[in-house]
Amino acid sequence: MNWVTALARPEIVALKPYEHAAWEPRVTRLHANELPWRVTADASIAGLNRYPEPQARALIARLAAAYRVPPEALLICRGSDEAIDLLIRAFCRAGHDAVMLCPPTFGMYAVAAQIQGAEVLNVPLRADAGFALDSRALLGRCTRAVKLVFLCSPNNPTGNLLSESAILEVADALSGRAIVVVDEAYIEFSLRQSLSSQVARRPQLAVLRTLSKAHGLAGARLGTLIADPDVVALLRKVIAPYAVPQLILEAVVRLLCAQRPRTLNRRIAQVRAERTRMQQALAALPGVTAVLPSEANFLLARFKDPGTALASASAAGICVRDARGYPDLRDALRITVGTPEQNQRLLKAWA
């Protein structure tokens, strides 16, 4: 028994996964109960009358090369949300195991845990230190029931990077006890390198990446889990056999091939430049009391009267995120960095 099977739910370890129809695209397919004809106007390459390739090899190869990890350490999912759900379902027994969160942070961690019936333990980020990770408090609270620790860096909704040394300190201390999952949805907008390079030497570390943010493919719902191959193999038993639709597979492979690194880097640079401009402009507004430093594609601002600010933005035809429900953020709104024209409209509404 290796460390993954010792940590995972016994039912999942013993589970015999669903055996999907063999993927043999070069032969006549009379084994999957598919209709043999395409529907009218089907312009896909493979044909929408056929099931898509489970864990499509071409897309895995493309993403593995982009993230500089071996293909066997990568699982493609319907957004990072599915990866979060799979991890909790595979490692947390309802009413027995727990996940550790550091609020304020991305809400799906808690929702997925509650759906599974896992206990949610919280060690807040240190608001007095720029929402820094309190690694000592986290480890002190981490009981044997904790199977997963979710850390978001850059953090949503605060926008700050968590200390890399603190993250690795937590991962090293929990080796063999829990998986530390680092959500890097916004990492491209920062100047820090991904922690995915650490996974090979720290198998208790897992990293979430997504095409939704910097790559501009939120509608494709394509996320990636980078983890120890044994973790990936376990989650392959749980994930739906045809998780990513054929049209999405074809579109994403095509778009990733067509998108030049220079174009991607230029767009990221534009967001960073607008982020800096917006941070300065927001801080100068009379109704804003503070703007938090951000390494993401959004800013978190504190307002004297956030309700009025929300109404003013809405009247200008702009929707910003109400962050007042998060702990320590009772006066805060989250603003995605838009185009210069969109950002200027918002500033005018709040002037």
LINVEN-V420761 format. One record per residue. OMEGA is omega in degrees with one decimal (none if undefined). Layout:
omega
OMEGA
OMEGA
This chain:
omega
177.4
-173.8
-179.2
-179.9
176.7
-177.3
-173.1
174.4
-179.8
-179.7
-180.0
176.9
-177.8
-174.8
170.0
-173.8
176.0
179.3
179.4
178.6
-178.5
-179.2
179.8
-173.1
-176.2
-178.5
177.5
-172.3
174.5
-175.1
-173.3
178.1
177.1
173.1
-175.1
-179.0
171.3
174.1
179.9
176.7
174.8
-177.4
-179.8
-179.6
-174.1
-175.8
-178.4
172.3
179.8
173.9
178.5
177.8
175.8
-178.9
-172.1
-173.8
-179.3
179.8
177.3
179.5
-179.5
-179.0
178.6
177.5
-179.5
-177.6
176.7
176.5
176.7
-177.9
-177.8
178.1
-172.0
176.0
176.6
-173.8
174.6
-176.3
175.9
179.9
-179.7
178.4
177.4
-179.6
-179.8
180.0
-177.8
178.8
-176.8
-172.2
-174.6
174.2
-180.0
177.5
-175.9
-175.2
-174.0
169.8
178.8
179.4
179.2
-178.7
-1.2
-178.5
-176.2
-171.0
-175.1
178.1
-178.6
-179.6
-179.7
178.0
-179.2
176.5
-179.1
-177.3
176.7
176.5
177.4
175.6
-175.8
166.8
-172.9
167.7
-176.1
-179.8
-178.8
-179.7
178.1
-179.4
177.7
177.1
176.7
-174.1
-179.1
179.0
179.5
-178.7
178.5
-178.6
-170.8
179.2
178.2
179.3
-176.6
178.2
-177.5
173.2
-179.5
178.0
-177.3
-175.9
-1.9
-172.7
174.0
24.4
-171.0
174.9
-176.1
171.4
171.3
-179.8
178.8
179.9
178.2
177.6
-178.6
175.2
178.1
-179.6
-179.3
-179.2
-176.3
-179.9
-178.7
-177.6
-174.9
174.6
177.1
-175.3
-179.5
-179.1
-176.8
-178.1
-174.0
-170.5
-178.4
-178.3
177.5
177.6
-178.3
174.9
179.0
174.5
179.6
177.4
-178.9
-172.6
-177.9
-179.2
177.6
-175.9
177.5
179.0
174.2
-175.8
175.1
173.2
-178.1
172.8
-172.8
-169.7
-174.6
-178.4
175.2
-176.9
-178.8
-178.6
178.3
-178.9
-177.5
178.2
-176.5
169.3
174.4
-173.3
174.3
-178.1
177.5
175.5
179.0
179.9
179.0
-177.9
175.2
176.5
-172.7
-174.8
177.5
-173.6
-179.9
-169.0
-174.8
-176.8
-176.6
-179.3
178.6
178.9
-178.2
-177.7
-176.9
177.6
-179.7
-177.1
177.3
177.5
-175.5
-175.1
-179.2
176.5
-179.9
179.2
178.3
-178.8
178.5
179.1
177.9
178.4
177.7
178.4
179.5
-179.4
178.3
177.7
178.8
179.7
-179.2
179.5
179.9
-178.0
178.6
-178.5
-179.1
-179.0
-177.4
-178.4
-178.0
-179.9
179.5
172.0
-176.7
174.1
-175.4
172.4
-178.2
177.8
177.5
176.9
174.9
-177.4
175.6
-173.9
171.6
-179.5
-176.1
178.8
177.8
178.6
176.5
-179.2
180.0
177.2
179.6
179.0
178.3
179.0
-177.4
177.8
172.3
-173.0
176.3
-178.1
-173.5
179.1
178.8
175.4
179.0
-178.3
-174.4
-178.0
-167.3
172.2
178.7
-174.7
173.3
176.0
-180.0
174.1
177.5
-179.7
179.1
179.7
-179.8
175.9
179.9
178.9
178.3
179.0
-177.7
-176.6
none
